[in-house]
Amino acid sequence: MFDLRLFSIRESRHRIHNPLTEQQLAAFGAALDLPAGARILDLGCGSGELLSTWARDHQVTGVGVDLNPDFVAQARARADELGVSDTVRFVEADASDYVADEPVDVAACVGATWIGGGVPGTLDLLSRSLAPGGILLIGEPYWRTVPTTPEALAGCGVPSADHYLTLPDLLASFGTQGYDVVEMVCATEESWDRYQAPQWLSMRRWADAHPDHELHDEVRQLLATEPQQYAAFTRTYFGWGVIALIAR
Ligand SMILES: C[S@@+](CC[C@H](N)C(=O)[O-])C[C@H]1O[C@@H](n2cnc3c(N)ncnc32)[C@H](O)[C@@H]1O
């Protein structure tokens, strides 16, 4: 199990905990053409930026579920700030078996498909909350460049290239699982940088302010190695996208 505190430290200044920018998230929300009042369930919602900004921009409603108490607190504060706390709600819980009380129009898992044991299991989990004809949103990494050397595989943190698919293969896999791909938004190198690089400043500031904390040395070690690792591997090899699906 990963240490939630590390994510809270690294991403303390993030509203979006994935490699999309505010502009990309907003454009994707508009592209989905959701009617006012549409209900959204977001499992692994992080700080709730998708729900709160789409509620502000498109008058949708929704529930977000996340097990990180810091992110849930940020999500509630952000909903207050945007004036949507009467239409979106955030639950601090393990989302791995979370099913909505009533069917929703959009069920999302943006960057946490391990909650369902992978993409197919997460599609099954989300489908249990989805109204007929509703939209599923899956945020998932894919290979932009398939690593072939042991060094590249190690740098990407995977035992083999089978760990992820290329984007064409990922999109094709949804068809095999009975879904039409109806929209998508993908990270760019620049949007990856906006996700990754602010984590280094957050870690540096935190380490300076917490010299005696038990996580201090681990954070310092990440700071010493991660920028080069990111530039050599993540930035080159990984893509990341949110795919919108409707069952056939
Ligand atoms: C990559 S972040 C994405 C967050 C958010 N969807 C976004 O795009 O900003 C993954 C999120 O999943 C949450 N998470 C991980 N495992 C979870 C679980 N079992 N139940 C609920 N949330 C979980 C983490 O706390 C984190 O906020």
The ligand as an ORCA input file, in Angstrom:
! r2SCAN-3c Opt
* xyz 0 1
  C      -3.790      9.879     -9.810
  S      -4.835     10.450     -8.522
  C      -6.199     11.065     -9.461
  C      -7.126     11.956     -8.660
  C      -8.238     12.609     -9.437
  N      -9.038     11.645    -10.172
  C      -7.687     13.640    -10.395
  O      -7.561     13.303    -11.574
  O      -7.338     14.735     -9.944
  C      -5.480      8.939     -7.828
  C      -6.419      9.186     -6.662
  O      -6.984      7.953     -6.270
  C      -7.095      7.951     -4.860
  N      -7.206      6.544     -4.449
  C      -6.270      5.573     -4.542
  N      -6.757      4.388     -4.117
  C      -8.045      4.631     -3.744
  C      -9.078      3.818     -3.219
  N      -8.904      2.505     -3.001
  N     -10.278      4.394     -2.950
  C     -10.469      5.721     -3.153
  N      -9.523      6.542     -3.670
  C      -8.327      6.002     -3.952
  C      -5.858      8.666     -4.389
  O      -5.986      9.140     -3.065
  C      -5.770      9.781     -5.427
  O      -6.495     10.916     -5.027
*
